[in-house]
Each structure stands twice: as structure tokens, then as C-alpha cells.
Amino acid sequence: MTANRQILLAETPKGKLGPEHFRMQEGAMPSPKDGEVLLKVRLISLDAANRAWMQGATYREAVGAGSVMAGGAIAEVIESKDAKFAKGDLVFADTGWQEYAALPGRKLLKVPNIKPMTNLLSVYGVAGLTAYFGLLDVGRPKEGETVVVSAAAGSVGSLVGQIAKIKGCRVVGIAGGKEKCDWLKSELGFDEAVDYKSGPVFKALKAACPDGIDVYFDNVGGDIFEACLSQMKLHGRIACCGAVSAYDGAAPASGPRGVPGLIVVKRLRVQGFIVMDYYDQAMKAVAELQGWVASGKLKVQEDVLEGIENTPKALIGLLNGENRGKRMVRVS
């Protein structure tokens, strides 16, 4: 019988995530029941949200100690007991960190057979759809406006900034380190980049956005959210995608100050969103994203690690800002 290597969350971290919080085990390959599909995991997506799931229930149930670590993946159907799926189909599913999974067909999202397959997790997957709908549907940028995005060198932020440029906006990215900031400007076409590691973000952001911010795409929360909030223009829009600053380690002592007053006085629209709300519109977005990639307007940056055993290290590194673009692990 084929073995199924799995990465378990050995214990729930109380501080920063480390290798000691995971362990690998080998189990038997599962067998699909009626209505289920047996999947061979090909690529596992690494996302800051993986860490948030360890803290408690969010838009999904919490990941408990001793269970297979949760995570989305591109997987291939190798046996189907659901008429909607056939052997060889590719799907996106919450398989968890393992080599094989048997899941109900209703929990699978069939995806096109696009090459390279890694694009199904980056520009045409969760990262690209999050950037596309979060910016265009929630942020609603207009030509000539100033758009600021945090975690700008990451999987979502790097695409948000480029899409904003395609829409004729002035784009400022916030990232950690001179190398990432230089890359945003020289390779991705950002107008300015603020290095949050080099000093107070508020002052650098003020210099980069002297006339204020029309749209802020927030991936981090915390002090950076506060710095951007205070520099929003009248009728500005904030798209709240994530709060990675609060995911790994101790929670901040206090939240942004004066939030209700600033929102009222500046008539701001602050909206959170979850990409799965837009899955019924995914193919329309993918078609437009493909056009931008084909024309060279949208550059795809991927960070692929090899081997399921490296999945814990990959997530820990992502939370520490190691990656540039979409990070994933190739399993098979």
C-alpha cells in the first residue's frame, strides 16, 4: 500500500512559530468513499493565513494540535467516485499538508490545465484572484489616484501594485529591506517604495505620498495600517486583506488610535473581504489576468521550494519575510 506522508501541527505555538511545532508521520493512502475523490497533492500553497488558523477559528475552523496542518493545494484526481470529476483533472482544494487526500467532490474547485502549473497558485490562483478582486472590487481605484499596498513584495501585494499601474494609478509599495524596495521599482514598475525596516513608516510614507492616499490595500494591519489610515484622502478606500503583523507571536498591545473619528471625518470606506466570495467570477478574472501576462504588463514572481518535508520551513520563512512573490512547495 502506498504511504502517505503528512505534516502535523504537533503543538499550538504560544509565541513565534518554529520547526518544533511540526512533525511528520506516515500513514496509509486514503480510499475515497461514494461522492469523494482521491487526490495526489502536487503543489501546496504557503500563506500567512496558515499561521492565523493556529490561533483559533477564522473563516474556517482552527487547526488543532495533533491534526494534519491545513492548507490549500493544487492536486490531481487519481480516482473519482463523484461523476463531476475524472482521473487527471486538476483541482484546488484544502487538502492539508500531505501527499494524498480523499475529499468530497463538493469541496473541490476544478481548475484549468495551465502551464506552468505553479501559475495556478500564483497569478491565476488564490494570490492573483485576491489581488484582482480586492483591488478592483473593494478598492475601486480610478486613473490618476494614489494606491498604497503593504507587504508589496509578497504574493498578493506584488500583483496588486502591478494591477494598479495597469489601471493608470500612482503606486507606492511598503516592503521590508532595500533589496525588495529596489526590486519593486526597477522590475515591477512601482513609482515609490517605503522600507518599513529603515525607520518610521509615517514619515517615509508622507514623503512618498505628499498629497495623501486614495486607496490602501492592507495585508499587515498594526502600525503600518495606522500610518496609512492617518494619511488617507477624503472618500478614500481601504481594502483589508490580512493582518500578518498580529499572526506570529504576541498580539499588539493596542490597536490603531482614533480609528472611528478618522473614518467619519474623512468619509472612508473600510472593507474586509475573503477571496472565496468571488469564486463564481474567477474565470472572468483569470481571462483578464492571462491577457495582462501575455502582453508583459503583469510579471509573475514565484518562490518554489521542493519536498513536503520543507513545508514547515517554508511557512516559517514566509512569516519572516524571506519570500519574493508567491511561495509554494512542490510535493510531486
GIVEN-V957007 format. One record per helix or strand of 2 or more residues. SS is the DSSP state (@ for helix, = for strand). FROM is the first residue (numbers start at 1). LEN is the number of residues. If there is no record, write none. Layout:
BEGIN
ss=SS from=FROM len=LEN
ss=SS from=FROM len=LEN
END
This chain:
BEGIN
ss== from=3 len=7
ss=@ from=19 len=3
ss== from=22 len=7
ss== from=36 len=10
ss=@ from=49 len=4
ss== from=73 len=8
ss== from=90 len=4
ss== from=100 len=5
ss=@ from=105 len=3
ss== from=109 len=3
ss=@ from=117 len=4
ss=@ from=126 len=14
ss== from=146 len=5
ss=@ from=157 len=10
ss== from=170 len=6
ss=@ from=178 len=9
ss== from=192 len=4
ss=@ from=201 len=8
ss== from=213 len=6
ss=@ from=222 len=8
ss== from=232 len=9
ss=@ from=244 len=3
ss=@ from=259 len=7
ss== from=269 len=4
ss=@ from=275 len=21
ss== from=302 len=5
ss=@ from=308 len=12
ss== from=325 len=6
END
